[in-house]
Amino acid sequence: MGKIIAVCTSPKKGQRKKNINQGMLVAEHGLQDDAHAGPWHRQVSLLAMESIKKMQDAGLKVGPGDFAENLTTEGIDLPVLPLGTKLRIGETAVGEVTQIGKECHTRCAIFHQAGDCVMPKEGIFIRVLLGGPVQVGDAVEVIP
């Protein structure tokens, strides 16, 4: 079982996200008030703090939200989850893994600083099946 370290949103695509500490996952939409939410398969992005730590160890001053992820997690190995895996997030929200990693069409500032970026390889995306409130400290667990 993992937990949420940050809940992050941005008003526009292409921006780093800011930790707002809590939010509402909306079924078939995503994280309320986030630019990436909508009726598609990448409604919410997740990245593990363990992945961010790799970039910090490479000398970058980065943290939750800097990779444009909505939920920063800890204690769950996100990129090994098979497509279709269901996750309970907080007490009531449920998401389904729809994509592992992503193609970066343009090299972001992080890539130019470090020569690498973890989001394209280690970030995951989910579709929200059942909405509900989420906040820092909430559990994230695989539903068997």
C-alpha positions in Angstrom: 0.0 0.0 0.0 1.2 3.5 -0.8 0.1 7.0 0.2 -0.4 10.4 -1.3 2.5 12.9 -0.8 1.0 15.7 -2.9 -2.2 16.6 -4.8 -1.3 18.9 -7.6 -3.1 21.0 -10.2 -2.3 23.6 -12.8 -4.6 26.0 -14.7 -2.9 25.4 -18.1 -1.3 22.5 -19.8 2.5 22.6 -20.1 3.0 24.1 -16.6 4.4 22.6 -13.5 1.7 21.8 -11.0 1.3 23.2 -7.5 0.5 21.1 -4.5 -3.0 22.1 -3.2 -3.0 19.4 -0.5 -6.5 18.1 -1.3 -8.9 17.8 -4.2 -11.8 16.0 -5.7 -11.5 13.2 -8.2 -14.5 13.4 -10.5 -15.7 10.2 -12.2 -14.9 10.1 -16.0 -13.2 13.5 -15.7 -10.2 13.6 -13.5 -8.9 16.0 -10.8 -11.3 18.9 -10.5 -9.9 22.3 -11.7 -6.9 20.7 -13.4 -6.0 21.6 -17.0 -5.5 17.9 -18.0 -8.9 16.7 -16.7 -11.5 15.7 -19.3 -13.2 12.8 -21.0 -10.1 10.8 -22.1 -7.9 8.0 -20.9 -5.3 10.2 -19.2 -7.5 11.9 -16.7 -5.1 11.8 -13.7 -1.3 11.3 -13.7 0.6 9.7 -10.9 4.4 9.8 -10.2 6.1 8.2 -7.2 8.3 10.3 -4.8 10.9 7.5 -5.3 11.1 8.6 -9.0 11.4 12.3 -8.1 14.2 11.3 -5.7 16.2 9.9 -8.6 16.1 13.4 -10.2 17.0 15.0 -6.9 20.0 12.6 -6.6 21.1 13.8 -10.0 21.4 17.3 -8.6 18.0 18.8 -9.6 16.0 20.9 -7.2 12.6 19.4 -8.1 9.7 18.2 -6.0 6.1 17.1 -6.2 4.2 18.7 -9.1 7.4 19.7 -11.0 6.8 16.8 -13.5 3.2 17.9 -14.0 1.8 14.9 -12.1 -1.5 15.2 -10.3 -0.8 12.8 -7.5 2.6 12.2 -6.1 2.7 8.9 -4.2 5.1 7.0 -2.0 5.4 3.3 -1.3 3.8 1.8 -4.4 5.8 0.8 -7.5 3.6 2.5 -10.1 5.4 1.6 -13.4 5.0 -2.1 -12.8 1.2 -2.0 -12.5 -0.4 -3.7 -15.4 -2.9 -1.8 -17.6 -6.4 -2.3 -16.2 -5.2 -2.4 -12.6 -7.7 -0.7 -10.3 -6.5 1.6 -7.5 -8.4 2.8 -4.5 -7.3 6.4 -3.7 -8.4 7.8 -0.4 -11.6 6.3 1.1 -13.9 6.3 -1.9 -12.2 7.1 -5.2 -11.3 4.3 -7.7 -9.1 4.7 -10.8 -8.0 2.3 -13.5 -4.5 2.3 -15.0 -4.8 3.2 -18.6 -1.2 4.1 -19.6 2.3 3.6 -18.3 4.7 6.4 -19.2 4.2 8.8 -22.1 5.9 10.2 -25.1 7.4 13.6 -24.6 6.8 15.5 -27.8 9.0 18.4 -26.7 11.9 18.2 -24.3 10.9 19.8 -21.0 13.1 22.0 -18.8 13.9 19.1 -16.6 15.2 17.1 -19.5 17.4 20.0 -20.6 18.8 20.4 -17.0 19.4 16.7 -16.4 19.5 15.0 -19.7 16.7 12.8 -18.6 13.2 12.9 -17.1 11.4 10.2 -15.1 7.8 11.0 -16.1 7.9 9.5 -19.6 9.1 6.2 -18.2 7.8 6.0 -14.6 4.6 8.1 -14.5 1.3 6.4 -14.9 -2.2 7.6 -16.0 -5.6 6.6 -14.7 -9.2 7.0 -15.7 -11.4 7.9 -12.7 -14.1 5.2 -12.3 -15.5 6.4 -9.0 -14.9 9.9 -7.7 -14.2 11.1 -4.2 -12.1 13.5 -2.2 -8.3 12.9 -2.0 -5.8 14.5 0.2 -2.1 14.3 1.3 -1.7 11.3 3.6 -4.5 9.3 2.0 -3.8 5.6 1.1 -3.3 4.4 -2.4 -3.8 0.7 -2.8 -4.2 -1.9 -5.5 -7.7 -3.5 -5.6 -7.2 -7.3 -6.0 
